[in-house]
Amino acid sequence: MTATVVDVDLLEAAVARRAQMVDDLVAYVETETPSDDLALLRIGLDHVERFLAATVGPFAERTLHEPGQHGPVVVGDLVAPDSTESWVVVLCHYDTVWAAGTLADWPVRIDGSRLTGPGAYDMKAGLVQFAHAIALLDGLGVPRPNIRLVLNGDEEVGSIGSRPVIEDVVRRTPGPVLVFEASAGPDGALKTARKGVGLFDVHIRGVEVHAGLHPAGGASAVDELARVVLALHGAADLDAGTSLNVGVVTGGTRPNVRAGAATAALDVRVSSDAESTRIDEVLAGLEPANPAASIAVTGDWNRPVMARTDRNVELFRVAETAAAALGLTIAETSVGGASDGNFAAALGAAVLDGLGAVGDGAHARHEWVDLDRMVERTALTAGVLRRLV
């Protein structure tokens, strides 16, 4: 077959699998997998592995990691039917931000080509697309690389337990890394760059006194907190891609007591290592206005910057070529959200992210997936993989 004929066959094969893909996605979304519920995560992981075995066959090698209070992680090898030395790492997380019981008042619904349900867009459709792409390649006898798949159960809470596993897989597996997180919105852009993320808590200690009897006495931690919030928000540099957001504040005990303690929870996004260094200096330089108060910062950088490297762009060009052969067009973009792809990119791997669902509404009640585009993305994934042999 010529390359063009193979790609047409891939799209036709994906179209033929549409009904099964929709059924698989519905069943997967109806299996709740909240990041903070280990029992449901284990049930969800079992569901995923049974789905994969039924769709693409069993893992040639499987390793289970149980990182304490975080969701279990499975690393499984899907060896190509035809002997090849090519390898690709695929990253998928099966946990979602949605609490147990969410399905009770937000069941899966399909309206035309739009499916909505908790976790459908972020990122359950991505795994369904990936599995069916492998199945149609193998079914058509089209060569593909060996796949080392990571199924992560704590991505939505920072990949604390899974990060060492992901980094080990990337270090020991030669080849590019494909991430099946959702695409960048309804246009379906792929992601060649992501911001780094820092999660910090600013702890302020004050001195409690009676607010009515001693209005100028003691040291109000809430007063210091207000100054800190303004200072942190003022350190943002949106032109440089740096945002800081104090999203949660707590402090004080009573209206008539000068607050003895307060805390600010801070989310930081940066586009460069230089900016992360600058923010480190901002945090280290926080000083109370009242010398009787004190400030301490805890937390760290949760994910490194995923820069738009030549390696990432070259991998995007592969996807662009595959899309063109299918009569599709795709774009690349940089986004503020982070993923497990950040870890891989920081180790020097070529990373292409956003290969998952086309839709919108990550972490929102209107989260939805375009089922017609799911078929296209399955064919696109197959086209990318066959070009990576």
ABEGO torsion letter per residue (X at the ends): XBAAAAAAAAAAAAAAAAAAAAAAAAAAAABBBBAABAAAAAAAAAAAAAAAAAAAEBBABBBBBBBEABBBBBBBBBBBABBBABBBBBBBBABBABBBGAAAABBBBBBEABBBEBGAAOAAAAAAAAAAAAAAAAAAGBBBBBBBBBBBAAAAAGGAAAAAAAAAAAAABBEBBBBABBBBEAAGBBBABBBBBBBBBBBBBBBBBBAAABAABEBBAAAAAAAAAAAAAAABBAAAGBBBBBABBBEEABAABBBABBBBBBBBBBABAAAAAAAAAAAAABBBABAABBBBBBEBBABBBBBBBAAAAAAAAAAAAAAAAAGBBBBBBBBABBBAAAAAAAAGBBBBBGABBBEBGBGBAABBBBAAAAAAAAAAAAAAAAAAX
